[in-house]
Amino acid sequence: MFKAIVVAAFALAMSSGVAHADALDDQYLKLLASHGIEGDPEQLISAGHDSCDALDQGRIGYGISPYGFAVMKITGQLMAQGLASQQVSQLMHDANTVYCPGKA
């Protein structure tokens, strides 16, 4: 009986986490669309998470900082997909707003 309760609780916790992630992804994609930014949803979501991860990188380095390198990498990937630099900046802002508020 205890095992069944633990399994049910775990399943509930996992499903609520997925629902939350889907809700954040939907919010993020809608925000991007409101700014005229469209593309493959998986790639946009991945870039959004990469943008938040970049905020954890160091801002000081010899030459270019780890943060600067991460931003350049994200920018290059998105521009290769057809986004303009202003759209990339907006995407990163929207990602930080939705996925990692308070970090930026």
C-alpha positions in Angstrom: 0.0 0.0 0.0 2.8 2.4 0.9 4.6 1.7 -2.4 1.4 2.5 -4.3 1.0 5.8 -2.5 4.6 6.8 -3.1 4.3 5.9 -6.8 1.1 7.9 -7.1 2.6 10.9 -5.3 5.7 10.8 -7.6 3.5 10.6 -10.7 1.4 13.5 -9.5 4.5 15.6 -8.8 6.0 14.8 -12.2 2.8 15.5 -14.1 2.4 18.9 -12.4 6.0 19.8 -13.2 5.4 18.9 -16.9 2.2 20.9 -16.9 4.0 23.9 -15.4 6.8 23.6 -18.0 4.3 23.4 -20.8 2.5 26.5 -19.4 5.7 28.4 -19.3 6.6 27.3 -22.8 3.2 28.4 -24.1 3.6 31.7 -22.3 7.0 32.2 -23.8 6.0 31.3 -27.4 3.0 33.6 -27.2 5.2 36.4 -26.0 7.6 35.8 -28.8 4.7 35.7 -31.3 3.4 39.0 -30.0 6.8 40.5 -30.9 6.7 38.9 -34.4 9.2 36.2 -33.6 8.3 32.8 -35.0 10.1 29.6 -35.7 10.5 26.0 -34.7 9.0 25.9 -31.1 11.5 23.4 -29.9 14.4 25.5 -31.1 12.9 28.7 -29.7 12.3 27.0 -26.3 15.8 25.6 -26.3 17.3 29.0 -27.1 15.2 30.5 -24.3 16.6 28.1 -21.7 20.1 28.7 -23.1 19.6 32.4 -22.5 18.8 31.8 -18.9 21.7 29.5 -18.5 24.0 32.2 -19.9 23.1 34.4 -17.0 24.9 32.0 -14.7 28.1 32.4 -16.7 30.9 34.7 -15.4 30.9 38.2 -16.7 34.7 38.7 -16.4 37.3 36.9 -18.5 40.4 37.3 -20.5 39.2 38.7 -23.9 35.6 37.7 -23.9 33.8 36.6 -20.8 32.0 33.2 -20.5 28.7 35.1 -20.5 29.7 37.1 -23.6 30.7 33.8 -25.3 27.4 32.2 -24.4 25.4 35.2 -25.8 27.5 35.2 -29.0 26.8 31.5 -29.5 23.1 31.9 -28.9 23.0 34.9 -31.2 24.9 33.1 -34.0 22.6 30.1 -33.8 19.4 32.2 -34.0 20.7 34.5 -36.7 21.6 31.4 -38.8 17.9 30.4 -38.4 16.9 33.8 -39.9 16.3 36.0 -36.9 17.6 39.6 -37.0 19.8 40.8 -34.2 16.9 42.9 -32.7 14.7 39.8 -32.7 17.5 37.8 -30.9 17.7 40.5 -28.2 13.9 40.4 -27.8 13.9 36.7 -27.6 16.5 36.7 -24.9 14.6 39.4 -23.0 11.4 37.4 -23.3 13.1 34.2 -22.2 14.6 35.9 -19.1 11.1 37.3 -18.3 9.4 34.0 -18.5 11.9 31.3 -17.6 14.2 33.0 -15.2 12.6 36.2 -13.7 14.8 37.9 -11.1 18.0 36.5 -12.6 18.6 39.2 -15.2 
